[in-house]
């Protein structure tokens, strides 16, 4: 006899202000990732648009709004643009290391600089070292932190300039949260480089996708995701690859609206706040 399969229990968060679109309210449906089948459950939920936050998988479930769209890059078919090629070349000297999911003081200091510059005064800006350690270390799936360091002349460990908490799923890499030093004038496009390096990493591992989380049309700070081609979006009928023309129009629209762009001031992450779990507590 085989053991019965336990179907996960799903819950819904209380309504809260939307971190992406002003004047709107968000809710999320979520379930716990625990037990011997947590990895398989996370893989299955990832394919239908869920994201992981510590030992919880969640996705938006907002009344009257479907603006959050799950997107992923088709890694094998990825075609870098001219600017992306320049970004890869400019940062090709970085030393990239895959580390176990263990938080360090150096990573946390880099995260603080990133949040102060890109998301000042908001939810993640209140994270302390314990919150960050929870974000990285509380995982029930295959996770790791990828560190990006500048080379050193004497062979010592170089300066940490970027990092990304990443899950390895059965069909791809899921970028949970990335951050970088936003004030390095000699390093352009570090955030984009981290995504480009994940695409390369996925191809080398024969994984078809890199999951970028949610793309929100109308939220300016989410628009960088449309620059990675080809991009697939999850809709009512499953995953659909955006056409060349569709993605080109989106990229051009982003370019027109990016002049004079200010840093995001709401303090949210690219995909909510993966380090803070209060909204997922069951009462």
Residue pairs with C-beta under 8 A, 6 or more apart in sequence:
5 37
6 35
8 31
8 32
8 41
9 31
9 32
10 29
10 30
10 31
11 29
11 30
11 31
11 280
11 282
12 27
12 28
12 29
12 30
12 61
13 27
13 28
13 29
13 30
13 58
13 279
13 280
14 27
14 279
15 25
15 26
15 27
16 25
16 26
16 27
16 279
17 24
17 25
17 26
18 24
18 25
18 26
18 62
18 65
19 26
19 123
19 266
19 268
19 272
19 273
20 67
20 68
20 216
20 218
20 219
20 222
20 268
21 65
21 67
21 216
21 218
21 219
24 62
24 65
24 67
25 62
25 63
26 60
26 62
27 60
27 61
27 62
27 63
28 58
28 59
28 60
28 61
28 272
28 279
29 58
29 59
29 61
30 56
30 57
30 58
30 59
30 280
31 41
31 45
31 56
31 57
32 55
32 56
33 41
33 42
33 52
33 55
33 56
33 57
33 140
33 141
34 55
34 140
38 55
38 140
38 141
39 140
39 141
39 142
41 57
42 50
42 52
42 57
42 140
42 141
42 167
42 169
43 169
43 170
43 171
45 57
45 59
46 52
46 57
46 167
46 169
46 171
46 174
46 211
47 171
48 59
48 234
49 59
49 70
49 234
50 57
50 58
50 59
51 57
51 58
51 59
51 174
51 176
51 213
51 214
51 271
51 272
51 274
52 58
52 139
52 141
52 167
52 174
52 176
52 274
53 135
53 176
53 272
53 273
53 274
53 275
53 277
53 280
54 134
54 135
54 138
54 139
54 274
54 275
54 277
55 138
55 139
55 140
56 277
56 280
58 272
58 280
59 68
59 70
60 68
60 214
62 68
67 216
67 217
67 218
67 219
68 214
68 215
68 216
69 214
69 215
69 216
69 217
69 233
69 234
69 235
70 211
70 213
70 214
70 215
70 233
70 234
71 211
71 212
71 213
71 214
71 215
71 225
71 231
71 232
71 233
71 234
72 172
72 209
72 210
72 211
72 212
72 231
72 232
72 239
73 195
73 199
73 209
73 210
73 212
73 228
73 229
73 230
73 231
73 232
74 208
74 209
74 230
74 231
74 232
74 241
75 172
75 199
75 202
75 203
75 207
75 208
75 209
75 210
76 203
76 208
77 230
78 199
78 203
78 228
78 229
78 230
79 229
79 230
80 88
80 196
81 227
81 229
83 189
84 192
84 196
84 227
84 228
86 188
86 189
87 188
87 189
87 192
87 193
87 196
88 193
88 196
90 187
90 188
90 189
90 193
91 148
91 187
91 189
91 190
91 193
93 150
93 151
94 148
94 149
94 150
94 151
94 161
94 162
94 193
95 148
95 149
95 150
95 151
95 158
96 146
96 147
96 148
96 149
96 197
97 146
97 147
97 149
98 144
98 145
98 146
99 144
99 145
99 146
99 147
100 144
100 145
101 136
101 137
101 139
101 143
101 144
101 145
101 165
102 136
102 137
102 145
103 129
103 132
103 133
103 135
103 136
103 137
105 129
106 160
107 132
107 136
107 145
107 147
107 160
107 163
108 129
108 132
110 160
110 161
110 162
110 163
110 179
110 180
110 181
111 127
111 132
111 163
111 179
113 181
113 182
113 183
114 179
114 180
114 181
114 182
115 124
115 125
115 127
115 179
115 267
116 125
117 182
117 183
117 263
118 182
118 263
118 264
119 125
119 263
119 264
119 265
119 266
119 267
119 268
119 269
120 263
120 265
120 267
121 265
121 267
122 265
122 266
122 267
122 268
123 266
123 267
123 268
123 273
123 276
124 267
124 268
124 269
124 273
124 275
124 276
125 267
126 267
126 276
127 135
127 275
127 276
131 275
131 276
132 275
134 275
134 277
135 165
135 177
135 274
135 275
136 143
136 145
136 165
139 167
141 167
141 169
142 167
142 168
142 169
143 165
143 166
143 167
143 168
143 176
144 165
144 166
144 168
145 163
145 164
145 165
145 166
146 163
146 164
146 166
146 194
146 197
146 198
146 201
147 160
147 162
147 163
148 160
148 161
148 162
148 163
148 180
148 190
148 193
148 194
148 197
149 157
149 158
149 159
149 160
149 161
150 158
150 159
150 161
151 158
152 158
152 159
161 180
161 181
161 184
161 187
161 190
162 178
162 179
162 180
162 181
162 190
162 191
162 193
162 194
163 178
163 179
163 180
164 175
164 176
164 177
164 178
164 179
164 194
164 198
165 175
165 176
165 177
165 178
165 274
166 173
166 174
166 175
166 176
166 198
167 173
167 174
167 176
168 174
168 205
168 207
169 207
169 211
171 207
171 208
171 209
172 202
172 207
172 208
172 209
172 210
172 211
173 198
173 201
173 202
173 205
173 207
173 209
173 210
173 211
174 210
174 211
175 194
175 195
175 198
175 210
175 211
175 212
175 213
176 271
176 274
177 269
177 270
177 271
177 274
177 275
178 191
178 194
178 195
178 270
180 190
180 191
180 194
181 187
181 190
182 190
184 190
191 224
192 224
192 227
195 210
195 212
195 228
198 210
199 210
199 228
202 208
202 209
202 210
209 232
212 225
212 228
213 225
213 270
213 271
214 222
214 271
215 222
215 223
215 225
215 226
215 233
216 222
220 257
220 258
220 261
220 264
221 264
221 270
222 270
223 250
223 254
223 257
223 258
224 254
225 231
226 247
226 250
226 251
226 254
227 251
227 254
229 242
229 244
229 247
230 241
230 242
230 244
230 247
231 241
231 242
231 247
232 239
232 240
232 241
232 242
233 239
233 240
233 242
234 240
242 250
